[in-house]
Amino acid sequence: MFNRSIEIEFKKWIKSPIRKPLIVRGARQVGKTSVVRKFGRENFDQVIEINLEKKDQLAVFDKAISIEDFLKRISIFFDKNAVPGNSLLFIDEIQESKNIMELLRFFAEEKPQLHIMAAGSLLEAKIDKSWSIPVGRIDYKYIYPMTFFEYLEAKKKTALLESLKNIKLGDPFDFEDLAIDLYRDYLVIGGMPEVVNSYINTGSYDEVKTILNRLHTAYIDDIRKYSRANSENKYLEQVIEYGARAAGLLFKYENFGGSTYRSREMSQAVHTVEKVMLLRQVMAVSSTRLPIISKPKRPKKMIWLDIGLVNFINNAYKELITGEYKGKIMEQIVGQSMIAGGVHKQIELYYWAKNRAEGSAEVDFCIQYGSRLVGIEVKSGNILKMRSLFSMGTSNKDTILVRISWDSLKIETYRFSGQKYELLSIPFYLVDRLPELIDQFIG
């Protein structure tokens, strides 16, 4: 089992004096169950795992009326006692039980010394107004497909990974070609743990495609689990079938994916699929002043769960990742990488576009970083291709300007239309370190 970055946060959680039950959130098949099991084995004397998708276990534990009753059922069912400080109690697929979700608040109050973790992949979609969520009495962490740095660790490229983690602005880097070659492989296969494991063991793209096909089919089959009515299924299926084709591109709800479906139904379907974390909608902003105020009526940008799935659904394999397709998947992978940085809370990701009456300038992504806005272009260093980034910088001199490409890590200076612009240039293989590198740039 691979090491995942989220394990660092789990270790902080163990030691926290204000620890609460922890729910690990993420789409299906991103490694929630595996990482919790691994963490439990390495940090506790015993792991007691309850899987609420198993009917026999759901039948037993869903009837618990109190914390003492729940712990008694554990003792009888597993012939084990949950011992504070020594045991990790892991409740998998917690979205299957409204009752157990509500019990979590009492664990925090009555058994604060007991370490409890839960996982759920369809949680938001299954919750309705009758659910009572124990707000303030549970913590959340988010897990996504494996990042490039996690991929390197899985491939045991330890020395290269340490170099990438420690390189600073202005430092020479002698292994750029190696980093780029490995990143190109990652760009093709993506970060789904089962896919990564298969590729490392076999090196076979055919096997990768077989697994991706199975994952895609499973997501389609999941529709019935988070659909509130059979009439919604066709809209949800349209999103899952065609969402990855829109990855890295702007889209509208109306006639989504070439359908004849109306905006209202497709909007609801896209939001539902977003809740189960298969996609992220990136909304537009037109101002460079804080606070960020999005423009919900403008087209959104689609970021799909994983670049490997995007390649598979688009029928694009290694030799085909060129031209126009290459452009859109580079936006997809940068967006995916930034979203994966949201372990504590989901990253608020936008793109910047001038109001229509003011022109057509558009910057691929923007985020708030501290008290400043960051504009991010995924482009080559051709000065004419960065007019939009310069326009964003002109509208607010405090905006941090970033260019992400295959070029080296450096600070760049451009002159355009009589003005000087300073940019942070980050190679794709260092996007995982975006916040740190911004700190170096502005520090």
ZITAQUI-V299093 format. One record per pair of residues at least 24 apart in sequence whose ideal C-beta (glycine too) atoms are under 8 Angstrom apart, sorted by the first residue. I is the first residue (numbers start at 1). J is the second residue. If there is no record, write none. Layout:
i = {I | I}
j = {J | J}
This chain:
i = {1 | 1 | 1 | 1 | 2 | 2 | 2 | 2 | 2 | 2 | 2 | 2 | 3 | 3 | 3 | 4 | 4 | 4 | 4 | 4 | 5 | 5 | 5 | 5 | 6 | 6 | 6 | 6 | 7 | 7 | 7 | 9 | 9 | 9 | 10 | 10 | 10 | 10 | 11 | 13 | 13 | 14 | 14 | 19 | 19 | 19 | 20 | 20 | 20 | 20 | 20 | 21 | 21 | 21 | 21 | 21 | 21 | 21 | 21 | 21 | 22 | 22 | 22 | 22 | 22 | 22 | 22 | 23 | 23 | 23 | 23 | 23 | 23 | 23 | 23 | 23 | 23 | 23 | 24 | 24 | 24 | 24 | 24 | 24 | 24 | 24 | 25 | 25 | 25 | 25 | 25 | 25 | 25 | 25 | 25 | 26 | 26 | 26 | 26 | 26 | 26 | 27 | 27 | 27 | 27 | 27 | 27 | 28 | 28 | 28 | 28 | 28 | 28 | 29 | 29 | 29 | 29 | 29 | 30 | 30 | 30 | 30 | 30 | 30 | 31 | 31 | 31 | 32 | 32 | 32 | 33 | 33 | 34 | 35 | 36 | 36 | 36 | 36 | 37 | 39 | 40 | 40 | 40 | 43 | 44 | 44 | 44 | 44 | 45 | 45 | 45 | 46 | 46 | 46 | 46 | 46 | 47 | 47 | 47 | 48 | 48 | 48 | 48 | 48 | 48 | 48 | 48 | 49 | 49 | 50 | 50 | 50 | 50 | 50 | 51 | 51 | 52 | 52 | 52 | 52 | 52 | 52 | 52 | 52 | 53 | 53 | 53 | 58 | 58 | 61 | 61 | 62 | 62 | 62 | 62 | 63 | 64 | 64 | 64 | 66 | 66 | 67 | 67 | 67 | 67 | 67 | 70 | 70 | 71 | 82 | 84 | 84 | 84 | 84 | 85 | 85 | 87 | 87 | 88 | 88 | 88 | 89 | 89 | 89 | 89 | 90 | 90 | 90 | 90 | 91 | 91 | 91 | 91 | 92 | 92 | 93 | 93 | 93 | 94 | 94 | 94 | 94 | 95 | 95 | 95 | 95 | 95 | 95 | 98 | 98 | 101 | 101 | 101 | 102 | 102 | 102 | 104 | 104 | 104 | 105 | 105 | 105 | 108 | 108 | 108 | 109 | 121 | 121 | 122 | 122 | 122 | 122 | 124 | 124 | 125 | 125 | 125 | 125 | 125 | 126 | 126 | 128 | 140 | 141 | 141 | 142 | 142 | 142 | 142 | 142 | 142 | 143 | 144 | 144 | 144 | 144 | 144 | 144 | 144 | 145 | 145 | 145 | 145 | 145 | 145 | 145 | 145 | 145 | 146 | 146 | 146 | 146 | 147 | 147 | 147 | 147 | 148 | 148 | 148 | 148 | 148 | 148 | 148 | 148 | 149 | 150 | 151 | 151 | 151 | 151 | 152 | 154 | 154 | 154 | 155 | 155 | 157 | 164 | 164 | 164 | 165 | 167 | 167 | 168 | 169 | 169 | 169 | 169 | 169 | 169 | 169 | 170 | 171 | 173 | 173 | 176 | 176 | 179 | 179 | 180 | 180 | 180 | 180 | 182 | 183 | 183 | 184 | 187 | 187 | 187 | 187 | 187 | 188 | 188 | 188 | 188 | 188 | 189 | 190 | 190 | 190 | 190 | 190 | 190 | 191 | 191 | 191 | 191 | 192 | 192 | 192 | 195 | 205 | 205 | 208 | 209 | 209 | 212 | 212 | 212 | 212 | 213 | 215 | 216 | 216 | 216 | 216 | 219 | 222 | 226 | 226 | 226 | 227 | 232 | 232 | 232 | 232 | 234 | 235 | 235 | 235 | 235 | 235 | 236 | 236 | 236 | 238 | 238 | 239 | 239 | 239 | 239 | 239 | 239 | 240 | 240 | 241 | 243 | 243 | 243 | 243 | 243 | 243 | 244 | 244 | 244 | 244 | 244 | 244 | 245 | 245 | 246 | 247 | 247 | 247 | 247 | 247 | 247 | 247 | 247 | 248 | 248 | 248 | 248 | 248 | 248 | 248 | 248 | 248 | 248 | 248 | 249 | 249 | 249 | 249 | 250 | 250 | 250 | 250 | 251 | 251 | 251 | 251 | 252 | 277 | 278 | 278 | 279 | 279 | 279 | 280 | 280 | 280 | 282 | 282 | 282 | 282 | 282 | 283 | 283 | 284 | 284 | 284 | 284 | 285 | 285 | 285 | 285 | 285 | 286 | 286 | 286 | 286 | 288 | 288 | 288 | 288 | 288 | 288 | 288 | 289 | 289 | 290 | 290 | 290 | 290 | 292 | 292 | 292 | 292 | 292 | 294 | 295 | 298 | 301 | 301 | 301 | 303 | 303 | 303 | 303 | 303 | 304 | 304 | 305 | 306 | 307 | 307 | 307 | 330 | 330 | 331 | 331 | 331 | 333 | 333 | 334 | 334 | 334 | 334 | 334 | 334 | 334 | 335 | 337 | 337 | 337 | 338 | 338 | 338 | 338 | 340 | 341 | 341 | 341 | 352 | 352 | 354 | 359 | 361 | 361 | 361 | 361 | 362 | 363 | 363 | 363 | 366 | 369 | 369 | 369 | 372 | 372 | 372 | 372 | 373 | 373 | 373 | 374 | 374 | 374 | 374 | 374 | 375 | 375 | 375 | 375 | 376 | 376 | 376 | 377 | 377 | 377 | 377 | 378 | 378 | 379 | 379 | 379 | 380 | 380 | 380 | 381 | 381 | 381 | 381 | 383 | 383 | 386 | 386 | 386 | 387 | 389 | 389 | 390 | 390 | 390 | 390 | 390 | 393 | 394 | 400 | 400 | 400 | 400 | 402 | 402 | 402 | 404 | 404 | 409 | 411}
j = {34 | 35 | 37 | 38 | 31 | 146 | 150 | 153 | 154 | 193 | 196 | 197 | 150 | 153 | 154 | 31 | 35 | 143 | 146 | 150 | 147 | 149 | 150 | 343 | 35 | 141 | 143 | 343 | 35 | 38 | 39 | 141 | 343 | 344 | 39 | 43 | 117 | 141 | 43 | 139 | 141 | 43 | 115 | 112 | 115 | 139 | 108 | 112 | 137 | 138 | 139 | 104 | 107 | 108 | 116 | 117 | 118 | 137 | 138 | 139 | 116 | 117 | 118 | 138 | 139 | 140 | 141 | 94 | 104 | 117 | 118 | 119 | 120 | 123 | 138 | 139 | 140 | 141 | 117 | 118 | 119 | 120 | 140 | 141 | 142 | 143 | 119 | 120 | 121 | 123 | 140 | 141 | 142 | 143 | 277 | 119 | 121 | 142 | 143 | 144 | 277 | 121 | 144 | 276 | 277 | 278 | 305 | 121 | 122 | 218 | 219 | 222 | 276 | 192 | 193 | 194 | 215 | 218 | 143 | 144 | 145 | 192 | 193 | 305 | 143 | 146 | 193 | 119 | 121 | 143 | 92 | 119 | 193 | 143 | 90 | 92 | 117 | 119 | 90 | 88 | 88 | 90 | 117 | 88 | 86 | 87 | 88 | 115 | 83 | 86 | 87 | 80 | 83 | 86 | 87 | 88 | 87 | 88 | 90 | 74 | 78 | 80 | 82 | 87 | 88 | 89 | 90 | 90 | 92 | 74 | 89 | 90 | 91 | 92 | 92 | 93 | 91 | 92 | 93 | 94 | 95 | 96 | 97 | 100 | 92 | 93 | 96 | 96 | 97 | 97 | 100 | 96 | 97 | 99 | 100 | 99 | 99 | 100 | 103 | 103 | 106 | 103 | 106 | 107 | 110 | 111 | 100 | 103 | 111 | 114 | 111 | 113 | 114 | 115 | 113 | 115 | 114 | 115 | 115 | 116 | 117 | 114 | 115 | 116 | 117 | 116 | 117 | 118 | 119 | 116 | 117 | 118 | 119 | 118 | 119 | 119 | 120 | 121 | 118 | 119 | 120 | 123 | 120 | 121 | 122 | 123 | 126 | 127 | 130 | 131 | 131 | 133 | 134 | 131 | 132 | 134 | 134 | 137 | 138 | 134 | 137 | 138 | 134 | 137 | 138 | 137 | 276 | 277 | 222 | 225 | 226 | 276 | 275 | 276 | 225 | 226 | 272 | 275 | 276 | 225 | 226 | 228 | 345 | 343 | 344 | 277 | 342 | 343 | 344 | 345 | 346 | 343 | 191 | 277 | 305 | 336 | 339 | 340 | 342 | 190 | 191 | 192 | 193 | 305 | 306 | 308 | 336 | 340 | 191 | 192 | 193 | 196 | 191 | 337 | 340 | 432 | 183 | 186 | 191 | 337 | 428 | 429 | 431 | 432 | 432 | 191 | 182 | 186 | 191 | 196 | 182 | 196 | 197 | 200 | 182 | 200 | 182 | 429 | 430 | 433 | 433 | 409 | 430 | 440 | 409 | 410 | 411 | 424 | 437 | 440 | 441 | 410 | 409 | 408 | 409 | 408 | 427 | 427 | 429 | 406 | 427 | 428 | 429 | 429 | 428 | 429 | 318 | 307 | 321 | 329 | 333 | 428 | 308 | 311 | 317 | 318 | 321 | 308 | 306 | 307 | 308 | 309 | 310 | 311 | 306 | 307 | 308 | 336 | 306 | 308 | 309 | 308 | 317 | 318 | 308 | 312 | 317 | 308 | 309 | 311 | 312 | 312 | 309 | 240 | 309 | 312 | 313 | 278 | 276 | 272 | 275 | 276 | 272 | 265 | 268 | 269 | 272 | 261 | 261 | 265 | 266 | 268 | 269 | 269 | 272 | 273 | 266 | 269 | 266 | 269 | 270 | 272 | 273 | 279 | 273 | 278 | 313 | 270 | 273 | 278 | 279 | 302 | 304 | 304 | 309 | 310 | 312 | 313 | 314 | 313 | 314 | 302 | 302 | 303 | 304 | 307 | 310 | 328 | 329 | 332 | 301 | 302 | 303 | 310 | 327 | 328 | 329 | 330 | 331 | 332 | 335 | 301 | 302 | 328 | 331 | 299 | 300 | 301 | 302 | 299 | 300 | 301 | 302 | 299 | 305 | 304 | 305 | 303 | 304 | 305 | 335 | 339 | 349 | 335 | 349 | 350 | 351 | 365 | 350 | 351 | 350 | 351 | 352 | 353 | 350 | 351 | 352 | 353 | 366 | 352 | 353 | 354 | 355 | 352 | 373 | 375 | 392 | 395 | 396 | 399 | 373 | 396 | 368 | 371 | 372 | 373 | 348 | 350 | 366 | 368 | 373 | 350 | 353 | 353 | 331 | 335 | 351 | 332 | 335 | 336 | 339 | 349 | 332 | 336 | 336 | 336 | 332 | 333 | 336 | 378 | 428 | 364 | 365 | 378 | 428 | 431 | 364 | 365 | 376 | 378 | 404 | 428 | 431 | 365 | 431 | 432 | 434 | 365 | 367 | 431 | 434 | 432 | 432 | 434 | 435 | 388 | 392 | 391 | 391 | 387 | 388 | 391 | 392 | 388 | 388 | 389 | 392 | 392 | 400 | 435 | 438 | 398 | 399 | 400 | 442 | 398 | 399 | 400 | 399 | 400 | 401 | 402 | 438 | 399 | 400 | 401 | 402 | 402 | 403 | 404 | 401 | 402 | 403 | 404 | 404 | 405 | 403 | 404 | 405 | 405 | 406 | 407 | 405 | 407 | 412 | 425 | 414 | 416 | 414 | 416 | 423 | 416 | 421 | 423 | 414 | 416 | 417 | 419 | 421 | 421 | 419 | 424 | 438 | 441 | 442 | 426 | 434 | 438 | 428 | 431 | 437 | 441}
